[in-house]
Amino acid sequence: MAKILLVEDEPDFTVLITALLASDHHTVEAVDRGEAAVDLLRHYEFDCLILDWNLPGMSGIEVCKHFREGGGRTPILMLTSRSHVDEKSAGLDAGADDYLTKPFEVKELSARIRALLRRPTAFSGKNLRAGGLEMDVANHTVIRGTEVIQLLPKEFALLEFFLRHTNQVFSPDTLIDRVWLAGEEASPETIRTYIKRLRKKLDVEGQPSLFSTVHGVGYKFDSQA
């Protein structure tokens, strides 16, 4: 059971999501304004935050930025009707861990919440940590211990996505959809090439690879490797 803060101004969605989470044995605190969410997050701890992008007054993305800049580490799932890749990227850059586009299947929402609740990645401000790596998203750096690892822009973007979704398997098509922009040419072979490059730069000789290939399905980043 988890304590979840839901920030949603559409009553029908609030009722639907609250009922779904309650059926999964979670405790839900629901508010309909960003300012109310900021106040609750200042005084109480939650295991997960479900945050609608479009809110009256303080927007969801403003709430997300405010929370992360204050050191908040609670996993955040952003709900949005915005389907453009750049807009989704803006939510992730603000500190969201995942996003879900409306309308969505309730089973998918439930699955996303379960994944966030078991995610071991530590989020501190704009830094991501997993598998012995630390990524400073703002300064575009990746460090292992005292070693700075040089990555090309798309390598960095792909690694950032995996660090935000550790221990989850993604197909090549999903990775293309989530990391590459619309209009950019990419294929499953492109993904294989980038995974190979990341393994070469990030894996430590004699230790298991950080990236696992699930044959016939896709790839995942092993946070405990």
Number of C-alpha atoms within 10 A of each C-alpha: 11 17 16 22 24 21 26 26 18 12 10 10 12 17 12 12 20 20 14 16 20 14 11 13 12 16 17 19 15 19 17 18 20 26 19 15 24 16 10 15 17 12 7 8 14 17 17 21 25 24 28 26 23 19 20 13 10 16 16 27 23 18 25 27 19 15 20 20 15 12 13 18 19 22 24 23 25 24 24 19 15 14 11 10 14 12 13 21 16 12 23 21 16 19 29 24 20 22 21 20 13 12 10 11 10 13 10 11 19 15 11 15 22 14 16 22 16 10 17 18 19 16 22 17 18 18 17 18 20 21 19 13 17 19 23 16 17 10 9 15 15 23 16 14 9 6 9 13 13 14 17 10 10 12 15 18 17 19 20 20 17 22 27 25 22 23 21 14 19 19 17 19 13 13 20 20 13 17 17 16 14 13 6 8 9 16 13 14 10 13 19 15 12 15 20 13 15 20 15 12 12 21 16 11 8 6 8 12 18 19 21 17 16 12 7 7 11 19 22 21 24 20 20 13 14
